[in-house]
């Protein structure tokens, strides 16, 4: 899709394309990765080694559940767009 911006033609993303919202999912995964990395680095410096191994499992579990939830939300949004939001 092309759009004019001050006399120039600019390529824009096809918002109504009906495809899977990879941009939203990518931003969510990048945010989850960043928060997980900061949490693990902070835990590594603060916690003793016995508690750090527990923190790794806990932080990883939260990150995994958050990523799964984000994937399901992106899939549900795509489904709603494709069906027009009508009830089945």
N, CA, C and O of each residue as an XYZ file, in Angstrom:
352
protein
N       0.854     -1.161      0.000
C       0.000      0.000      0.000
C       0.904      1.230      0.000
O       1.875      1.281      0.755
N       0.598      2.213     -0.832
C       1.383      3.429     -0.886
C       0.572      4.580     -0.339
O      -0.653      4.605     -0.462
N       1.242      5.512      0.252
C       0.612      6.692      0.820
C       1.465      7.885      0.428
O       2.684      7.762      0.303
N       0.839      9.033      0.234
C       1.614     10.222     -0.109
C       1.860     11.028      1.142
O       0.955     11.259      1.944
N       3.089     11.451      1.294
C       3.485     12.236      2.463
C       4.260     13.439      1.959
O       5.452     13.328      1.671
N       3.609     14.580      1.847
C       4.285     15.789      1.389
C       4.771     15.676     -0.035
O       5.840     16.194     -0.358
N       4.017     15.012     -0.905
C       4.411     14.892     -2.294
C       5.207     13.644     -2.601
O       5.412     13.328     -3.773
N       5.678     12.901     -1.562
C       6.431     11.678     -1.773
C       5.526     10.483     -1.545
O       4.626     10.511     -0.706
N       5.782      9.436     -2.308
C       5.065      8.203     -2.062
C       5.860      7.385     -1.060
O       7.056      7.150     -1.235
N       5.180      6.958     -0.010
C       5.816      6.214      1.069
C       5.109      4.875      1.186
O       3.879      4.816      1.207
N       5.889      3.791      1.263
C       5.305      2.470      1.450
C       4.882      2.333      2.911
O       5.658      2.621      3.822
N       3.646      1.892      3.122
C       3.146      1.667      4.469
C       2.716      0.223      4.597
O       2.464     -0.448      3.596
N       2.634     -0.256      5.824
C       2.215     -1.634      6.063
C       0.730     -1.774      5.780
O      -0.038     -0.831      5.969
N       0.337     -2.933      5.333
C      -1.066     -3.207      5.058
C      -1.746     -3.582      6.361
O      -1.657     -4.725      6.809
N      -2.421     -2.623      6.965
C      -3.043     -2.828      8.267
C      -4.232     -3.769      8.157
O      -4.456     -4.572      9.063
N      -4.998     -3.695      7.079
C      -6.187     -4.507      6.919
C      -5.907     -5.792      6.153
O      -6.818     -6.362      5.553
N      -4.663     -6.254      6.164
C      -4.305     -7.425      5.400
C      -4.895     -8.717      5.924
O      -5.012     -9.685      5.174
N      -5.270     -8.758      7.192
C      -5.869     -9.950      7.753
C      -4.876    -11.011      8.144
O      -5.281    -12.118      8.499
N      -3.581    -10.720      8.096
C      -2.571    -11.695      8.477
C      -2.296    -11.658      9.972
O      -2.842    -10.828     10.699
N      -1.454    -12.556     10.410
C      -1.075    -12.632     11.817
C      -0.293    -11.385     12.186
O       0.578    -10.957     11.429
N      -0.583    -10.803     13.318
C       0.039     -9.549     13.734
C       1.445     -9.827     14.278
O       1.652     -9.892     15.490
N       2.401     -9.988     13.367
C       3.761    -10.330     13.766
C       4.469     -9.157     14.425
O       5.359     -9.360     15.251
N       4.091     -7.932     14.074
C       4.714     -6.769     14.693
C       4.430     -6.707     16.178
O       5.332     -6.487     16.985
N       3.177     -6.901     16.532
C       2.792     -6.879     17.949
C       3.472     -8.006     18.705
O       3.992     -7.804     19.802
N       3.466     -9.206     18.109
C       4.095    -10.355     18.757
C       5.604    -10.144     18.894
O       6.182    -10.499     19.922
N       6.244     -9.575     17.878
C       7.682     -9.310     17.946
C       8.039     -8.308     19.026
O       9.002     -8.498     19.768
N       7.258     -7.237     19.112
C       7.510     -6.246     20.176
C       7.309     -6.856     21.556
O       8.069     -6.569     22.480
N       6.292     -7.692     21.698
C       6.035     -8.336     22.979
C       7.177     -9.270     23.358
O       7.621     -9.270     24.506
N       7.659    -10.067     22.402
C       8.761    -10.985     22.690
C      10.050    -10.234     23.006
O      10.829    -10.671     23.853
N      10.278     -9.110     22.335
C      11.465     -8.302     22.640
C      11.369     -7.730     24.047
O      12.358     -7.715     24.780
N      10.194     -7.264     24.426
C      10.004     -6.732     25.771
C      10.176     -7.817     26.826
O      10.813     -7.588     27.854
N       9.614     -8.990     26.580
C       9.763    -10.109     27.524
C      11.234    -10.498     27.654
O      11.717    -10.740     28.760
N      11.942    -10.559     26.536
C      13.369    -10.894     26.581
C      14.185     -9.882     27.357
O      15.073    -10.249     28.127
N      13.883     -8.594     27.152
C      14.610     -7.549     27.859
C      14.360     -7.614     29.364
O      15.300     -7.558     30.156
N      13.103     -7.730     29.752
C      12.769     -7.776     31.187
C      13.343     -9.028     31.831
O      13.818     -8.978     32.965
N      13.303    -10.149     31.121
C      13.872    -11.388     31.652
C      15.385    -11.260     31.839
O      15.920    -11.682     32.865
N      16.068    -10.688     30.866
C      17.519    -10.524     30.971
C      17.898     -9.616     32.127
O      18.825     -9.921     32.877
N      17.191     -8.504     32.279
C      17.485     -7.587     33.388
C      17.217     -8.270     34.719
O      17.990     -8.116     35.664
N      16.127     -9.022     34.799
C      15.802     -9.719     36.053
C      16.859    -10.768     36.398
O      17.256    -10.900     37.555
N      17.310    -11.510     35.390
C      18.325    -12.532     35.653
C      19.676    -11.922     36.030
O      20.361    -12.423     36.921
N      20.051    -10.847     35.351
C      21.323    -10.200     35.697
C      21.278     -9.599     37.103
O      22.255     -9.684     37.847
N      20.170     -9.006     37.460
C      20.028     -8.446     38.810
C      20.042     -9.557     39.856
O      20.680     -9.428     40.900
N      19.332    -10.651     39.568
C      19.305    -11.773     40.503
C      20.684    -12.391     40.669
O      21.055    -12.801     41.770
N      21.440    -12.460     39.591
C      22.780    -13.050     39.664
C      23.700    -12.243     40.564
O      24.567    -12.807     41.232
N      23.518    -10.920     40.588
C      24.380    -10.078     41.414
C      23.921    -10.019     42.862
O      24.745     -9.874     43.765
N      22.623    -10.130     43.095
C      22.073     -9.918     44.436
C      21.953    -11.214     45.233
O      22.334    -11.256     46.403
N      21.436    -12.254     44.623
C      21.101    -13.473     45.351
C      22.292    -14.409     45.500
O      23.179    -14.441     44.647
N      22.304    -15.172     46.591
C      23.309    -16.238     46.704
C      23.020    -17.357     45.698
O      21.922    -17.431     45.148
N      23.992    -18.211     45.465
C      23.875    -19.211     44.399
C      22.710    -20.175     44.609
O      22.103    -20.614     43.632
N      22.378    -20.518     45.861
C      21.267    -21.434     46.109
C      19.939    -20.812     45.687
O      19.099    -21.484     45.088
N      19.752    -19.546     45.994
C      18.515    -18.865     45.634
C      18.493    -18.465     44.161
O      17.424    -18.343     43.563
N      19.666    -18.262     43.583
C      19.715    -17.865     42.182
C      19.157    -18.956     41.272
O      18.461    -18.651     40.304
N      19.448    -20.213     41.563
C      18.927    -21.298     40.730
C      17.396    -21.359     40.808
O      16.740    -21.680     39.818
N      16.835    -21.056     41.963
C      15.376    -21.004     42.104
C      14.832    -19.801     41.338
O      13.789    -19.898     40.691
N      15.523    -18.683     41.407
C      15.081    -17.473     40.711
C      15.086    -17.663     39.197
O      14.207    -17.148     38.507
N      16.064    -18.398     38.677
C      16.126    -18.658     37.230
C      14.892    -19.424     36.770
O      14.301    -19.102     35.739
N      14.513    -20.429     37.533
C      13.328    -21.216     37.176
C      12.073    -20.357     37.279
O      11.212    -20.409     36.400
N      11.966    -19.572     38.342
C      10.771    -18.743     38.528
C      10.660    -17.672     37.444
O       9.584    -17.476     36.878
N      11.746    -16.985     37.153
C      11.728    -15.928     36.137
C      11.476    -16.523     34.756
O      10.722    -15.957     33.964
N      12.097    -17.648     34.467
C      11.867    -18.310     33.191
C      10.429    -18.774     33.029
O       9.868    -18.684     31.937
N       9.831    -19.267     34.098
C       8.435    -19.702     34.042
C       7.501    -18.539     33.773
O       6.579    -18.652     32.965
N       7.734    -17.431     34.440
C       6.907    -16.243     34.210
C       7.071    -15.740     32.782
O       6.089    -15.353     32.149
N       8.283    -15.741     32.272
C       8.520    -15.299     30.894
C       7.825    -16.219     29.894
O       7.253    -15.743     28.913
N       7.866    -17.519     30.128
C       7.227    -18.471     29.220
C       5.708    -18.296     29.218
O       5.088    -18.281     28.155
N       5.111    -18.165     30.396
C       3.655    -17.977     30.477
C       3.256    -16.658     29.822
O       2.228    -16.592     29.149
N       4.050    -15.613     30.009
C       3.752    -14.324     29.382
C       3.836    -14.418     27.861
O       3.001    -13.850     27.158
N       4.835    -15.128     27.352
C       4.967    -15.291     25.895
C       3.807    -16.089     25.319
O       3.302    -15.753     24.248
N       3.380    -17.134     26.007
C       2.249    -17.930     25.543
C       0.980    -17.080     25.529
O       0.199    -17.139     24.579
N       0.776    -16.294     26.580
C      -0.397    -15.418     26.648
C      -0.377    -14.395     25.521
O      -1.412    -14.140     24.906
N       0.771    -13.811     25.242
C       0.887    -12.853     24.145
C       0.593    -13.486     22.803
O      -0.048    -12.870     21.951
N       1.061    -14.725     22.602
C       0.784    -15.430     21.356
C      -0.710    -15.690     21.204
O      -1.261    -15.532     20.114
N      -1.362    -16.084     22.281
C      -2.802    -16.338     22.227
C      -3.597    -15.057     21.974
O      -4.597    -15.077     21.255
N      -3.162    -13.958     22.555
C      -3.839    -12.677     22.325
C      -3.677    -12.250     20.866
O      -4.636    -11.790     20.247
N      -2.470    -12.400     20.315
C      -2.254    -12.049     18.905
C      -3.078    -12.951     17.995
O      -3.628    -12.486     16.996
N      -3.169    -14.227     18.328
C      -3.987    -15.142     17.532
C      -5.468    -14.812     17.619
O      -6.181    -14.889     16.618
N      -5.936    -14.447     18.806
C      -7.341    -14.080     18.973
C      -7.669    -12.795     18.219
O      -8.751    -12.675     17.643
N      -6.752    -11.840     18.218
C      -6.969    -10.596     17.479
C      -7.043    -10.868     15.984
O      -7.866    -10.279     15.283
N      -6.190    -11.753     15.496
C      -6.228    -12.125     14.080
C      -7.532    -12.830     13.743
O      -8.134    -12.564     12.703
N      -7.964    -13.717     14.606
C      -9.231    -14.427     14.385
C     -10.410    -13.453     14.346
O     -11.290    -13.565     13.492
N     -10.417    -12.497     15.278
C     -11.486    -11.494     15.288
C     -11.488    -10.664     14.020
O     -12.551    -10.356     13.481
N     -10.300    -10.294     13.534
C     -10.219     -9.515     12.299
C     -10.722    -10.308     11.097
O     -11.407     -9.763     10.231
N     -10.383    -11.584     11.046
C     -10.774    -12.399      9.900
C     -12.261    -12.732      9.893
O     -12.866    -12.846      8.827
N     -12.853    -12.887     11.073
C     -14.277    -13.224     11.138
C     -15.149    -11.983     11.229
O     -16.375    -12.090     11.202
N     -14.557    -10.838     11.334
C     -15.334     -9.600     11.420
C     -15.919     -9.371     12.794
O     -16.806     -8.531     12.947
N     -15.455    -10.089     13.796
C     -15.924     -9.901     15.160
C     -17.301    -10.479     15.428
O     -17.900    -10.184     16.463
N     -17.819    -11.299     14.518
C     -19.163    -11.866     14.719
C     -19.059    -13.137     15.560
O     -18.059    -13.853     15.520
N     -20.110    -13.392     16.313
C     -20.172    -14.570     17.161
C     -20.497    -15.785     16.318
O     -21.259    -15.682     15.357
N     -19.932    -16.940     16.659
C     -20.244    -18.172     15.917
C     -21.047    -19.104     16.759
O     -21.405    -20.192     16.307
